[in-house]
Amino acid sequence: MVSLNTLCIIITLTLAASCSLVSALSTRREVLGSAVRSATAAGSGVLVSSSLPSSLPIANADDDTSSAFSSYQIYPDASSKLDPKLTSIDPNKLTQILSKTSGNQGGAVWLGEHHNSVKDHKLQAQFIQNIYQHRKQQQKIGSSSKSNNKMAVGLEMIQVQFQPVLDRYIAKQISDEELKEQVQWEKRWFWSFEGYLPIFQKCRELNIPLIALNVDSEDLGLVEANGLPGLSREKLQKYVPDPNGFAQFARNRYYKTYVDYVISPSYELHKEMGILRTTITGQLLEEDMSFARFFSGRILWDESMAS
């Protein structure tokens, strides 16, 4: 559990590829993987852009990440003109902005990625180090009652059941290879483990906790097959600790916009690709997964990460 005054850095791609638990039934995972290889991470507020291509082939361990990155401030426009502005911002200023928390105030920084890009992951690791160092300097300058350097890094690619494994890794009780094996990486995430190593190793070096954020495949499969009623109340509580708050949030028009703009098109894409007949665990369904059950699975995924 992360305390409220902790800065949590989330490693994620909002429109993430699904992953299969059963390697023998990996058609859905493989199809999704090839479809999203060149997907770009959408963001708001501050955009970081390296001088790299927008999409890359499968990760290459020899990729060079020495290229400098540029950063921009995004000014959204909700008027009828829909004319957002983009202004360059100094990378050092960006680090200061992302590092700001004090006292009992925590925060979250979302780092998008191309899952298959070694450059992206090394840039993420560099961000983590820069933010850590800046907060450490601020801690020395400020009074102990008003500053802290508590940080954690949340991982979309690790399912919540494997939190103890991450804890052992940060405590240096297991190796990189044991981490890969014990979180069942090959079965539960499509992308190269080696590509993410700079992040894992940097957090281990700096003793920054790694937090498993993703819903367990077994539970997601139950929801995709049976809807949210497929989960026991105890299991649902694990992912949705505040059901009333979530229900209230899901009623506002902004959430409906998110559903219309993100989830509905994703469902149609899955339908066109013919991969709605299997759940995340490879269970074959008698007919295509309904939108209601697809939606339930997506919000469970989102809520698991948000909680």
Secondary structure, DSSP 8 states (H G I E B T S, - for coil): ---TT-EEEEE--SS-----S-GGG-HHHHHHHHHSTT------SEEEEESS-SS-SS--TT----S-EEEEEEE---STT---EEEEE-HHHHHHHHH---TT--EEEEE---TT-HHHHHHHHHHHHHHHHHHHHHHHHS-TTT----EEEEEEEEEGGGHHHHHHHHTTSS-HHHHHHHTTHHHH--S-HHHHHHHHHHHHHHT--EEEEE--HHHHHHHHHH-GGGS-HHHHHHH-S-HHHHHHHHHSHHHHHHIIIIIHHHHHHHHHHT--SB-TT--B-SS---HHHHHHHHHHHHHHHH-
